[in-house]
Amino acid sequence: MKRKHLFLLLLMVWGAVTGLRAQNEEINRKAQAHFQRLDSISKQLEKQLQTQLNNLPSDSIPTDQLNKILDHYADDWDYALFWEMERFRKDLGAGTGQENESEGEDATQIFRQIIKIIPKDKKSGKKENKKTPTKKVKITKAHTHIESVIRWGLNNTMDPTDSTGYSSWGSKYISLGLEAQIPFDKHGHVQGLLGLGVMWNKLRPNGNYYHRVINDKVYLTNHANSLTENKLRSSWLYTNLGLRFNPGKRYSFGAEVYSKYHLTDKQKLAYKDNYAAYETSEKRDFKTIGYNYGFTVFAGTRGLQFSFGMDFLPYFQNQNFRLYQIGIILR
């Protein structure tokens, strides 16, 4: 599979996961509103039933009158449940779009009466009771969930013994992945991170240099022509394991260790010779190390963090310099 196809596939997976999560959150919000309305209707009907039962004579209760009250209560509850379920279907977009013609205007009038049972919003400025009952705030327990992660930033592999070096602004990296966030407490203030993804690194030498392999060792060599493009791109499969702290609702910081496995290398050169433009693309082993590991520290908000990372092993085989990265993380 070509790299651009793999990139598009990962981007589609990331979009599908994000869209599915947003759809599930919208359904949960509508379901919660539905159950709140059912609870309000139930409490109001029970209150009306209790009032009617209290008005009955205590010495001898007429059977006919009691049956009439209970039948009326059952009918009100049936109509309220029916119309509330219809409203819930329409909220979810599952309504049939057809109405029962036999009910006609009577059903509409009953629905208008039942809908009055539901308490009005605060915007109306009206209150049912003078005393507002205190509501207990239910704290939802944090749970494990999976999120998409995008990392982007700059590479620096400056070798102190080499005066050539690489362009930091021209050497970038980007990665796409999925990450499981595991809470260690019920509030989610401390989370474990476990991720998997694909990373692309780009190295652009300064000046007119390009990568050349000689005797199983890669060197930066001056090109005979004037280069307009000189970059080496490597793809990696990475995993990360970390710990994140969320002291407030917005802020976050933490650290993680990672390991990455080298997949492919590709060098692209562009130059002019005798007024003719040439482009070359060379896909081969540029003696990039097959396995590497390192650490990353980050701080910022829960959705956006600034990061700094460093490899523990040299980037190329038989070389001394390591890769440093500074960038951002989008979760």
C-alpha positions in Angstrom: 0.0 0.0 0.0 1.4 3.4 -1.0 2.0 5.9 1.7 -0.6 8.4 0.4 -3.2 5.6 0.5 -2.2 4.7 4.0 -2.5 8.4 5.0 -5.9 8.7 3.5 -7.1 5.5 5.2 -5.9 6.7 8.6 -7.6 10.1 8.0 -10.9 8.4 7.1 -10.7 6.2 10.3 -9.9 9.2 12.4 -12.9 11.1 10.9 -15.2 8.2 11.3 -14.3 7.7 15.0 -14.7 11.4 15.7 -18.1 11.5 13.9 -19.4 8.4 15.7 -18.4 9.8 19.1 -20.2 13.1 18.4 -23.3 11.2 17.2 -23.3 9.1 20.4 -23.0 12.2 22.6 -26.0 13.8 20.8 -28.1 10.7 21.2 -27.2 10.5 25.0 -28.1 14.2 25.4 -31.5 13.7 23.8 -32.2 10.5 25.8 -31.3 12.3 29.0 -33.8 15.1 28.2 -36.4 12.4 27.4 -36.1 10.7 30.7 -36.2 14.1 32.5 -39.5 14.9 30.8 -40.9 11.5 31.7 -39.9 12.0 35.4 -41.6 15.4 35.5 -44.8 14.0 33.9 -44.8 11.1 36.4 -44.4 13.3 39.4 -47.1 15.7 38.3 -49.6 12.9 37.7 -48.8 11.3 41.0 -49.3 14.6 42.7 -52.7 15.1 41.1 -53.7 11.5 42.0 -52.7 12.0 45.6 -54.7 15.3 45.8 -57.8 13.6 44.5 -57.5 10.6 46.9 -57.1 13.0 49.8 -60.3 14.8 48.9 -62.3 11.5 49.2 -64.3 11.1 52.5 -62.3 9.1 55.0 -65.2 7.2 56.6 -66.6 5.5 53.4 -65.0 5.7 50.0 -67.5 5.3 47.1 -66.3 2.5 44.8 -67.5 4.1 41.6 -65.8 7.4 42.4 -62.5 5.6 43.3 -62.6 3.6 40.1 -63.3 6.7 38.0 -60.3 8.5 39.6 -58.0 5.6 38.9 -59.2 5.1 35.3 -58.7 8.8 34.7 -55.2 8.6 36.1 -54.4 5.5 33.9 -55.7 7.3 30.7 -53.7 10.4 31.4 -50.5 8.3 31.9 -51.1 6.4 28.7 -51.6 9.5 26.6 -48.6 11.2 28.2 -46.3 8.3 27.6 -47.6 7.9 24.0 -46.9 11.5 23.0 -43.6 11.7 24.8 -42.4 8.6 22.9 -43.5 10.2 19.7 -41.6 13.4 20.6 -38.5 11.3 21.4 -38.7 9.5 18.0 -38.8 12.8 16.2 -35.8 14.1 18.2 -33.8 11.1 17.1 -35.0 11.4 13.5 -36.9 8.1 13.7 -40.5 9.4 13.3 -42.7 7.8 10.7 -44.1 11.1 9.6 -47.6 9.6 9.7 -50.4 10.4 12.2 -53.3 8.3 13.3 -56.3 10.1 11.7 -58.8 8.4 14.0 -57.6 10.3 16.9 -58.1 13.6 15.1 -58.6 16.8 17.0 -59.3 14.9 20.3 -55.8 13.5 20.4 -54.4 17.0 19.7 -56.4 18.5 22.5 -55.4 15.8 24.9 -51.7 16.2 24.0 -52.0 20.0 24.6 -53.4 19.2 28.1 -50.7 16.7 28.9 -47.9 18.9 27.7 -48.9 21.5 30.2 -47.9 19.1 32.9 -44.2 19.5 32.0 -42.6 22.3 34.0 -41.8 25.4 32.0 -38.3 26.6 31.4 -36.7 29.3 33.4 -36.9 31.6 30.4 -40.7 31.9 30.8 -40.2 33.6 34.2 -42.9 31.4 35.8 -42.4 29.0 38.6 -44.7 26.2 39.8 -43.8 26.5 43.5 -42.6 29.5 45.4 -39.9 27.4 47.0 -37.4 26.0 44.5 -36.4 22.5 45.5 -32.7 21.9 45.8 -31.3 19.5 43.1 -28.6 17.1 43.9 -25.8 17.3 41.4 -24.9 13.8 40.1 -21.1 13.5 39.5 -20.5 11.1 36.6 -17.6 8.8 37.1 -14.7 9.1 34.6 -14.4 6.1 32.3 -11.9 4.8 29.7 -12.3 6.2 26.2 -10.4 6.3 22.9 -9.5 9.5 21.1 -7.7 10.4 17.9 -4.4 12.1 18.3 -2.5 14.4 15.8 1.1 15.4 16.4 2.9 18.0 14.4 6.2 19.9 14.8 9.8 20.5 13.9 12.8 18.1 13.8 16.4 18.9 14.8 19.2 16.5 14.4 22.1 18.9 14.6 25.4 17.1 14.9 28.1 19.1 16.8 30.8 17.5 14.6 29.1 18.4 11.3 29.0 22.0 10.1 26.3 21.2 7.5 23.4 20.2 9.7 19.7 20.3 8.9 17.1 23.0 8.5 14.8 23.0 11.5 12.0 24.9 9.7 12.4 22.6 6.7 12.5 19.4 8.7 9.1 18.6 10.1 7.1 15.6 11.4 3.4 14.6 11.6 1.7 11.6 13.0 -1.9 10.3 13.2 -3.0 7.8 15.8 -5.5 6.5 18.4 -5.0 6.8 22.1 -6.8 5.1 25.0 -7.1 7.4 28.1 -7.5 5.3 31.3 -8.6 7.2 34.4 -6.9 6.3 37.7 -9.5 8.1 39.9 -13.3 8.8 39.6 -12.8 12.4 38.6 -10.2 11.7 35.8 -7.6 14.0 37.3 -4.9 11.4 36.7 -5.0 9.4 33.4 -2.9 6.7 31.8 -2.2 7.0 28.1 -1.8 4.1 25.7 -1.5 4.9 22.0 -0.7 3.5 18.5 -0.1 5.4 15.3 2.0 6.2 12.2 4.6 9.0 12.0 6.3 10.6 9.0 9.6 12.4 9.5 11.2 14.8 7.0 14.8 15.9 7.1 16.0 18.7 4.8 19.8 19.4 4.8 21.1 22.9 4.7 22.7 24.2 1.6 23.2 22.1 -1.5 23.7 18.8 0.3 21.8 15.5 0.0 22.0 12.0 1.6 24.3 9.4 0.1 25.1 5.9 1.3 28.8 4.9 1.1 30.1 1.7 2.7 27.0 1.1 4.8 27.1 4.7 6.2 25.0 7.7 5.2 26.8 11.0 4.5 25.7 14.5 3.6 27.3 15.1 0.2 27.5 18.3 -1.9 25.5 17.9 -5.1 27.1 18.7 -8.5 24.1 20.8 -9.5 22.2 23.5 -7.7 19.4 21.7 -5.8 16.0 23.3 -5.5 14.6 20.4 -3.5 16.4 18.0 -1.1 14.5 16.1 1.5 14.6 12.6 3.0 11.2 11.3 4.3 10.9 8.3 6.7 7.8 6.5 7.9 7.5 4.9 11.3 5.0 2.9 13.3 5.0 4.1 17.0 3.5 3.2 20.3 3.4 5.4 23.4 2.7 4.8 27.1 2.3 7.8 29.4 0.8 9.6 32.4 -1.3 12.7 32.2 -2.4 15.0 35.0 -5.6 17.2 34.7 -5.6 19.6 37.8 -8.5 21.6 36.4 -11.2 21.5 33.8 -9.0 23.0 31.2 -5.3 22.4 31.9 -3.2 19.3 31.5 0.4 18.2 31.6 2.3 14.9 31.6 5.0 12.8 30.2 5.3 9.6 28.1 7.7 7.2 26.7 7.5 5.9 23.1 9.0 3.2 20.9 8.9 3.4 17.1 9.7 1.0 14.3 11.2 2.1 11.0 9.1 1.3 7.8 10.5 3.0 4.7 12.8 5.8 3.4 12.5 7.9 0.4 14.7 10.8 -0.9 13.5 13.4 -3.3 15.8 15.7 -5.2 15.1 18.5 -7.7 17.7 20.4 -9.7 18.4 22.2 -12.9 21.1 21.2 -15.5 21.6 23.1 -18.7 18.3 24.9 -18.3 16.5 21.6 -17.9 14.7 20.7 -14.7 15.1 17.2 -13.2 13.4 15.4 -10.4 14.6 12.2 -8.9 12.9 10.0 -6.3 15.0 7.3 -4.6 13.3 4.7 -2.4 15.9 2.6 -0.6 17.5 2.0 2.8 19.3 5.1 3.9 20.7 3.3 6.9 18.0 4.7 9.2 18.0 2.8 12.5 15.3 0.1 12.5 14.1 0.6 16.1 14.3 3.7 18.4 12.7 4.8 21.7 12.6 8.0 23.7 10.4 10.3 25.8 8.1 13.3 25.5 6.9 15.9 27.9 3.9 18.1 27.3 1.8 20.8 28.9 -1.2 22.9 27.9 -5.0 22.5 27.7 -6.8 19.2 27.6 -7.2 19.4 23.8 -4.0 21.2 22.8 -0.5 20.7 24.4 3.0 21.9 23.5 5.5 19.1 23.5 9.2 18.3 23.5 10.7 14.9 22.7 14.0 13.2 22.2 15.2 9.9 20.9 17.6 7.8 23.0 19.3 6.2 20.1 21.0 7.8 17.0 18.7 8.4 14.0 21.1 6.8 11.5 23.2 3.7 11.8 26.9 4.4 12.5 26.2 8.0 13.4 26.2 9.9 16.7 23.5 12.5 16.5 19.9 11.9 17.8 16.6 13.4 16.9 15.0 16.2 18.9 11.4 17.3 18.3 9.3 20.2 19.4 5.7 20.7 18.4 2.0 20.4 19.4 -0.4 17.6 20.2 -4.0 17.7 19.3 -6.3 15.3 21.3 
